Amino acid sequence: MTIYFFIFLLGLLSGCLSGVIGTGASIILLPILVFQFGPQQAVPIMAIAGLMSNVGKVWAWRRDVDWRAFGAFSAAAVPAAVLGARTLLVLPPNTVEFALGFFFLIMIPVRRWLRARNIGISAWYLAICGAAIGFLSGVVLSTGPLMIPAFAAFGLLKGALLSTEALSSLVITITKIATFRTLGALPLDVILKGLLIGSSVMAGTFIGKAVVQRMSSHAFQIVLDAMLLVSGLSMIWAATR
């Protein structure tokens, strides 16, 4: 019970962060879930929790969705996510943990590089990003650190950015959950764990927004990079034990 209470509190914290910066929940929670349940259970659990989190964000910003960006991104991301989810379930656990850790670490310089150059992209390139990110989301789960810069490069800001990223993530997550269910990777206990953790993340997106908004955008970038660093190193350590 202690570990579930700890994960619930982390869910509240991660929900607070993801409700404002659009990402961060899985970066905080996934290493703990992998350590406690193993990567084959942790990713489906976090997929359910992520679905609930994105439902909350979409509802909060529902009037600001950019449907053109959503359509271009999701049309390519959905089939790629199916392929990525199938790939995850056939990989050895240590390989998955190492890939998750490496992915989190590589996101630090990639995010900084994209932000420093303020690269703008068209709907066509956004679709290409969707295919790549969709596949990665099936294998490594947390692609928010990539999705946010992709939609920002398309020109979205504030509510439009948060709502469109959340809706795209929601569609990808539903696709992955359906794939995991079809392949037998979502037994009842995994579903219940996902709903429990997801409820805390969803609550965090609402109750913590006022507090987290007081942080500057620069502080958010530092916090996100710190989360990526700690999570990446911890998962690589777990893979090499």
Secondary structure, DSSP 8 states (H G I E B T S, - for coil): -HHHHHHHHHHHHHHHHHHHHS--HHHHHHHHHHHHH-HHHHHHHHHHHHHHHHHHHHHHTGGG--HHHHHHHHHHHHHHHHHHHHHHHHS-HHHHHHHHHHHHHHHHHHHHHHHHHT----HHHHHHHHHHHHHHHHHH---HHHHHHHHHHTT--HHHHHHHHHHHHHHHHHHHHHHHHHTT---HHHHHHHHHHHHHHHHHHHHTHHHHTTS-HHHHHHHHHHHHHHHHHHHHHHHT-
